[in-house]
Amino acid sequence: MTSYSLIKVGNDYVVQADDKCILKVASRRRAAQLISEATGLLNAAAAVEIPEKTVETASLHRETSKLP
């Protein structure tokens, strides 16, 4: 999981992910909102599982019924 931090540089705030600077904003409140949204999106993406069988694969296999 990525660790976010917020540092002040001059009059601006810089958002860091781990040790990389990724965003510079003028408002501390806006920076905190962006961190919160990014964390929520990453958590939502981690919760979604990709199924191993796709719909295309499932639709290719038909059952053939034998008529009497």
N, CA, C and O of each residue as an XYZ file, in Angstrom:
272
protein
N       0.842     -1.174      0.000
C       0.000      0.000      0.000
C       0.882      1.230      0.000
O       1.923      1.259      0.656
N       0.468      2.231     -0.728
C       1.220      3.467     -0.834
C       1.006      4.317      0.404
O      -0.104      4.406      0.928
N       2.072      4.935      0.860
C       2.009      5.823      2.007
C       2.027      7.270      1.503
O       2.956      7.679      0.807
N       1.001      8.034      1.856
C       0.905      9.417      1.415
C       1.344     10.346      2.531
O       1.117     10.080      3.711
N       1.977     11.441      2.134
C       2.346     12.460      3.111
C       2.171     13.827      2.478
O       2.034     13.956      1.262
N       2.179     14.837      3.323
C       1.931     16.208      2.899
C       3.026     17.084      3.497
O       3.224     17.089      4.712
N       3.737     17.825      2.648
C       4.770     18.725      3.151
C       4.534     20.125      2.603
O       3.969     20.300      1.523
N       4.972     21.107      3.357
C       4.812     22.500      2.932
C       6.117     22.975      2.318
O       7.186     22.847      2.914
N       6.009     23.530      1.105
C       7.160     24.085      0.398
C       6.792     25.509      0.007
O       6.006     25.721     -0.917
N       7.358     26.479      0.706
C       7.002     27.873      0.459
C       5.559     28.103      0.842
O       5.164     27.816      1.972
N       4.761     28.620     -0.088
C       3.333     28.851      0.157
C       2.465     27.695     -0.321
O       1.244     27.739     -0.172
N       3.067     26.676     -0.887
C       2.324     25.557     -1.458
C       2.508     24.292     -0.631
O       3.387     24.206      0.226
N       1.652     23.312     -0.913
C       1.725     22.002     -0.261
C       2.008     20.955     -1.326
O       1.421     20.980     -2.408
N       2.903     20.046     -1.012
C       3.286     18.989     -1.941
C       2.823     17.656     -1.369
O       3.115     17.313     -0.223
N       2.088     16.910     -2.202
C       1.630     15.574     -1.824
C       2.693     14.590     -2.294
O       3.131     14.631     -3.444
N       3.100     13.705     -1.387
C       4.082     12.685     -1.720
C       3.462     11.306     -1.574
O       2.700     11.047     -0.643
N       3.797     10.429     -2.504
C       3.426      9.018     -2.416
C       4.722      8.263     -2.214
O       5.594      8.250     -3.084
N       4.839      7.635     -1.057
C       6.104      7.047     -0.615
C       7.155      8.169     -0.595
O       7.037      9.085      0.218
N       8.163      8.128     -1.449
C       9.186      9.178     -1.440
C       9.140     10.063     -2.675
O      10.044     10.872     -2.883
N       8.108      9.926     -3.500
C       8.014     10.688     -4.740
C       7.003     11.810     -4.615
O       5.892     11.600     -4.128
N       7.384     13.004     -5.053
C       6.471     14.146     -5.087
C       5.559     13.965     -6.297
O       6.030     13.815     -7.424
N       4.250     13.982     -6.053
C       3.332     13.716     -7.162
C       2.390     14.870     -7.475
O       1.815     14.917     -8.562
N       2.222     15.810     -6.531
C       1.241     16.863     -6.742
C       1.583     18.075     -5.895
O       2.035     17.945     -4.757
N       1.362     19.261     -6.463
C       1.600     20.511     -5.744
C       0.323     21.339     -5.801
O      -0.178     21.639     -6.885
N      -0.206     21.708     -4.637
C      -1.433     22.495     -4.567
C      -1.246     23.657     -3.600
O      -0.338     23.648     -2.769
N      -2.114     24.653     -3.718
C      -1.998     25.845     -2.885
C      -2.699     25.698     -1.538
O      -2.366     26.408     -0.588
N      -3.658     24.793     -1.445
C      -4.468     24.665     -0.244
C      -4.174     23.355      0.489
O      -4.148     22.285     -0.120
N      -3.957     23.452      1.787
C      -3.733     22.246      2.598
C      -5.001     21.394      2.627
O      -4.923     20.167      2.576
N      -6.154     22.029      2.708
C      -7.422     21.304      2.732
C      -7.623     20.520      1.437
O      -8.041     19.363      1.472
N      -7.328     21.142      0.297
C      -7.480     20.458     -0.997
C      -6.508     19.291     -1.111
O      -6.866     18.241     -1.644
N      -5.300     19.457     -0.623
C      -4.322     18.375     -0.647
C      -4.814     17.194      0.187
O      -4.683     16.042     -0.227
N      -5.372     17.474      1.349
C      -5.898     16.413      2.210
C      -7.074     15.702      1.542
O      -7.203     14.483      1.654
N      -7.940     16.458      0.842
C      -9.060     15.855      0.123
C      -8.563     14.926     -0.979
O      -9.103     13.835     -1.164
N      -7.543     15.351     -1.705
C      -7.006     14.538     -2.793
C      -6.380     13.249     -2.268
O      -6.515     12.196     -2.893
N      -5.702     13.322     -1.137
C      -5.130     12.124     -0.527
C      -6.248     11.162     -0.130
O      -6.147      9.956     -0.356
N      -7.300     11.698      0.456
C      -8.427     10.873      0.877
C      -9.092     10.189     -0.318
O      -9.412      9.002     -0.254
N      -9.301     10.930     -1.403
C      -9.919     10.366     -2.604
C      -9.031      9.297     -3.235
O      -9.528      8.253     -3.658
N      -7.735      9.544     -3.302
C      -6.812      8.578     -3.896
C      -6.789      7.295     -3.084
O      -6.770      6.204     -3.655
N      -6.792      7.405     -1.766
C      -6.799      6.230     -0.911
C      -8.079      5.431     -1.110
O      -8.040      4.203     -1.183
N      -9.213      6.120     -1.197
C     -10.484      5.449     -1.422
C     -10.532      4.718     -2.757
O     -11.046      3.602     -2.835
N     -10.002      5.337     -3.803
C      -9.985      4.706     -5.120
C      -9.082      3.481     -5.137
O      -9.428      2.461     -5.733
N      -7.932      3.576     -4.489
C      -7.029      2.427     -4.440
C      -7.639      1.277     -3.653
O      -7.478      0.115     -4.026
N      -8.332      1.588     -2.577
C      -8.987      0.545     -1.782
C     -10.120     -0.102     -2.571
O     -10.313     -1.315     -2.489
N     -10.870      0.689     -3.332
C     -11.968      0.153     -4.140
C     -11.421     -0.739     -5.252
O     -12.000     -1.784     -5.549
N     -10.320     -0.337     -5.862
C      -9.728     -1.134     -6.938
C      -9.186     -2.449     -6.399
O      -9.243     -3.470     -7.084
N      -8.667     -2.434     -5.192
C      -8.134     -3.662     -4.600
C      -9.254     -4.630     -4.238
O      -9.037     -5.842     -4.217
N     -10.441     -4.119     -3.954
C     -11.565     -4.963     -3.555
C     -12.190     -5.690     -4.742
O     -12.827     -6.728     -4.563
N     -12.017     -5.163     -5.939
C     -12.600     -5.773     -7.131
C     -11.688     -6.900     -7.593
O     -10.487     -6.705     -7.784
N     -12.273     -8.083     -7.770
C     -11.513     -9.226     -8.241
C     -11.820     -9.465     -9.706
O     -12.964     -9.331    -10.140
N     -10.809     -9.813    -10.455
C     -10.982    -10.112    -11.873
C     -11.274    -11.601    -12.002
O     -10.472    -12.431    -11.572
N     -12.414    -11.943    -12.590
C     -12.731    -13.370    -12.732
C     -11.794    -14.029    -13.740
O     -11.343    -13.393    -14.693
N     -11.508    -15.303    -13.521
C     -10.609    -16.023    -14.421
C     -11.283    -16.381    -15.728
O     -10.632    -16.388    -16.773
N     -12.579    -16.679    -15.696
C     -13.319    -16.974    -16.915
C     -13.999    -15.706    -17.393
O     -14.697    -15.037    -16.629
N     -13.797    -15.385    -18.637
C     -14.456    -14.223    -19.201
C     -15.773    -14.642    -19.827
O     -16.027    -15.831    -20.018
N     -16.592    -13.685    -20.138
C     -17.889    -13.961    -20.749
C     -17.707    -14.587    -22.120
O     -18.465    -15.477    -22.504
N     -16.695    -14.122    -22.870
C     -16.448    -14.669    -24.198
C     -16.120    -16.153    -24.124
O     -16.626    -16.941    -24.923
N     -15.297    -16.531    -23.193
C     -14.922    -17.927    -23.055
C     -16.141    -18.775    -22.710
O     -16.323    -19.864    -23.253
N     -16.960    -18.276    -21.819
C     -18.149    -19.026    -21.417
C     -19.145    -19.150    -22.567
O     -19.816    -20.176    -22.676
N     -19.262    -18.147    -23.419
C     -20.245    -18.194    -24.493
C     -19.804    -19.079    -25.655
O     -20.628    -19.430    -26.500
N     -18.539    -19.443    -25.718
C     -18.069    -20.280    -26.805
C     -18.461    -21.745    -26.630
O     -18.540    -22.482    -27.613
N     -18.700    -22.165    -25.425
C     -19.027    -23.554    -25.153
C     -20.540    -23.724    -25.067
O     -21.170    -23.325    -24.088
N     -21.104    -24.318    -26.101
C     -22.535    -24.565    -26.135
C     -22.810    -26.015    -25.787
O     -22.012    -26.913    -26.059
N     -23.931    -26.203    -25.196
C     -24.361    -27.559    -24.959
C     -25.168    -28.007    -26.159
O     -26.091    -27.317    -26.591
N     -24.825    -29.139    -26.685
C     -25.585    -29.658    -27.813
C     -26.533    -30.716    -27.301
O     -26.128    -31.665    -26.630
N     -27.770    -30.548    -27.618
C     -28.758    -31.530    -27.180
C     -29.055    -32.467    -28.357
O     -29.124    -32.041    -29.510
N     -29.222    -33.708    -28.044
C     -29.529    -34.696    -29.080
C     -31.038    -34.855    -29.169
O     -31.727    -35.060    -28.170
N     -31.515    -34.756    -30.366
C     -32.952    -34.910    -30.591
C     -33.272    -36.399    -30.711
O     -32.484    -37.149    -31.289
N     -34.395    -36.835    -30.185
C     -34.766    -38.257    -30.259
C     -35.111    -38.707    -31.664
O     -35.440    -39.875    -31.874
